[in-house]
Amino acid sequence: MPRMSKADAAVSLDEPEIEGRYAELGEYTVAFETHKADMDPAPLFQGLPDDRCQCPHWGMVLAGRIIFQYADHDEVFTAGDAYYGAPGHLPLLFAGTELVEFSPTAALNETMGVVGKNLEAARAAGLAGGA
């Protein structure tokens, strides 16, 4: 049976706002994320259907909180909560939040392709921090 721990996953992302460790388990990607700053990444989802994340996520908040904003409601998850983020959400992230999240790799890669292009465009325009 495949397994992964935070200690075993290499740091894939280390920015002022987030540290992320990611590994594939079968057809899913497990993410170990530590959020270092409050962040509203909504502009990074521009270009996806409804300008919202279309990848489903299942996870557990270990510390802090995360909010999923949908067109008609918000869902707030805090330390100790297991969650499901349905397609069509926008995340709000808060400093001190730690989570473990599972996402279908194919859908995540499609979403992150758009997010990555938007992040690079924002950096080129001087609108986003990071390395």
C-alpha positions in Angstrom: 0.0 0.0 0.0 1.5 3.4 -1.0 2.3 5.8 1.9 3.8 9.2 2.4 4.6 11.3 5.4 5.5 15.0 5.6 9.0 14.1 6.7 9.4 11.9 3.6 8.0 14.4 1.1 10.5 16.8 -0.4 9.8 20.5 -0.2 8.4 21.4 -3.6 7.3 24.9 -2.9 8.9 27.4 -0.5 7.6 30.9 -0.9 7.0 33.7 1.7 3.3 32.7 1.8 3.5 28.9 1.7 5.7 25.8 2.2 4.4 22.8 0.2 5.5 19.2 0.1 3.7 17.1 -2.5 3.8 13.5 -3.5 1.8 11.2 -5.8 0.0 8.3 -4.3 -1.6 6.3 -7.2 -3.9 8.7 -9.0 -3.9 11.2 -6.2 -1.5 13.9 -5.0 -1.1 14.3 -1.3 -0.1 17.8 -0.2 1.4 18.8 3.2 1.0 22.6 3.3 2.1 25.2 5.9 0.7 28.7 5.2 3.0 31.4 6.4 0.8 34.5 5.5 -2.8 35.3 4.9 -3.6 35.0 1.2 -6.5 35.4 -1.1 -5.3 33.6 -4.3 -8.5 34.3 -6.3 -6.7 36.2 -9.1 -4.6 33.1 -9.7 -7.7 31.1 -10.8 -8.6 33.5 -13.6 -9.1 31.6 -16.8 -10.5 28.4 -15.2 -14.3 27.8 -15.6 -16.1 30.5 -13.5 -12.6 31.7 -12.5 -12.7 29.1 -9.7 -10.8 26.0 -8.8 -12.3 23.0 -10.5 -10.3 20.3 -8.7 -11.9 18.5 -5.8 -9.9 18.2 -2.6 -10.2 16.1 0.5 -8.2 17.1 3.5 -7.6 17.7 7.2 -6.8 21.0 8.9 -4.1 20.3 11.4 -3.8 23.9 12.6 -5.4 27.2 11.7 -8.3 27.5 9.3 -9.2 27.6 5.6 -12.3 29.0 3.9 -13.7 27.7 0.6 -15.8 30.4 -1.1 -18.5 29.2 -3.5 -20.7 31.3 -5.6 -23.6 31.1 -3.1 -21.9 30.3 0.3 -18.7 29.9 2.3 -17.4 26.9 4.1 -15.1 27.4 7.1 -12.8 24.6 8.3 -10.7 24.8 11.4 -8.1 22.7 13.3 -9.4 19.1 13.6 -11.8 19.3 10.7 -11.8 16.9 7.8 -13.1 18.6 4.7 -14.2 18.2 1.1 -13.7 21.1 -1.3 -16.0 20.6 -4.2 -15.2 21.9 -7.7 -16.1 25.6 -8.1 -14.4 27.0 -4.9 -11.9 29.7 -4.2 -9.7 29.2 -1.1 -8.9 31.8 1.5 -5.7 30.9 3.3 -4.5 32.1 6.7 -1.1 32.3 8.4 -0.4 29.5 10.8 -2.6 27.0 8.9 -1.3 23.5 8.3 -3.2 21.0 6.3 -2.9 17.6 4.6 -4.9 17.4 1.4 -5.6 14.8 -1.3 -6.5 15.8 -4.9 -6.9 13.8 -8.1 -3.5 14.4 -9.8 -4.8 15.0 -13.3 -7.3 17.6 -12.2 -4.8 19.2 -9.9 -2.2 19.5 -12.7 -4.7 21.1 -15.0 -5.6 23.7 -12.4 -2.0 24.3 -11.4 -1.1 24.9 -15.0 -3.4 27.9 -15.1 -2.4 29.0 -11.6 1.3 28.9 -12.5 0.8 31.0 -15.6 -1.2 33.6 -13.7 1.5 33.6 -10.9 4.2 34.2 -13.4 2.3 37.0 -15.1 1.6 38.6 -11.7 5.3 38.4 -10.8 6.3 39.9 -14.2 3.9 42.8 -13.5 5.3 43.2 -10.0 2.0 42.2 -8.4 3.1 39.1 -6.4 5.8 38.3 -4.0 8.0 35.2 -4.0 11.2 34.0 -5.4 
